[in-house]
């Protein structure tokens, strides 16, 4: 069963994402998400977690690159990477 996360944007619109992985980097937790209709992943920082609700925030481009690199190394056998 896929791990599905529903994110609500600033306009109140819900978007459904599949949780591909959780990555620890420099003492912080990040989630790697993808939408069904997209080919690229989104990486967000876990700001807080209460009950089953996550608070996620965007992060700096250099952090996104590092977390993506870790994700690729960890998942080379699970996914085909084009880059």
N, C-alpha and C positions, 0 to 999 in steps of 0.2 A: 504494500500500500504506500502510495506517495504521501509525503508530508506536504500538506497544502497550507499556505499562509495567505490570509486576506489582509491587504494593506489598504488603508484609506488615505487618499491624498488630501491636499489642502482645500480642495473643492468638495470634499465629501464623497468622491467617487471611489468605489471599491475596485481593487485589482487583485486577481488571484495569481499567486506565484507558487511554484514548487520549490521547496527547500532542498537544495542539492547537498549542502555541507555546512558545518559550523567549524570555523577556524579560530584558533587562539593565536594572537600576534601581539607581542609586547605588552602582555598582561591584560589585553582586551579581547572580547569575543566579537566575531564577525559572522554574518550569515551570507551564504552564496545562494542567490535566488534566480529563477528563470521563469518567464511567462511562456505559456504554450505557443503563442504566436510570434515569439522572438527567437533569435539565434544567439544573442549575447546575454551574459549574466549580469545581475546587479549585485553589488557587494555593499552591505550596510552594517554599521556598527550597532551592537546591542547596547543600548544606553541603560535600560533597566528591564527587569523581568519580574512580574508579579502574577501569582496564580498561573494562568495559561496565557497571559497577555504580555506581549513584548513591546517595548518602546525602541524603535529603530531610528537611527539618524544617518545621514550621508556622511562621508568622510573624505579626506583630502585625496587627491589623485595619486600621490606617491604611496599612500597607505593602500589604496585600492590595488595598485600594481603589485605591491608586496604580497598582499593577501591572495590575489589571483595567482601569483607565482607558486605560493604554497599549495593552493587548491590544485593547480595543474600537476605538481609533483606528487601529491597525495592520490590523485585520481587518474593517472595515466592509463590504467587498465580499465577504468569505468567509462571514460568518455573519449571521443575523438576531438582533438584540439586542432584547429586550422592555423593558428598562429605560431 
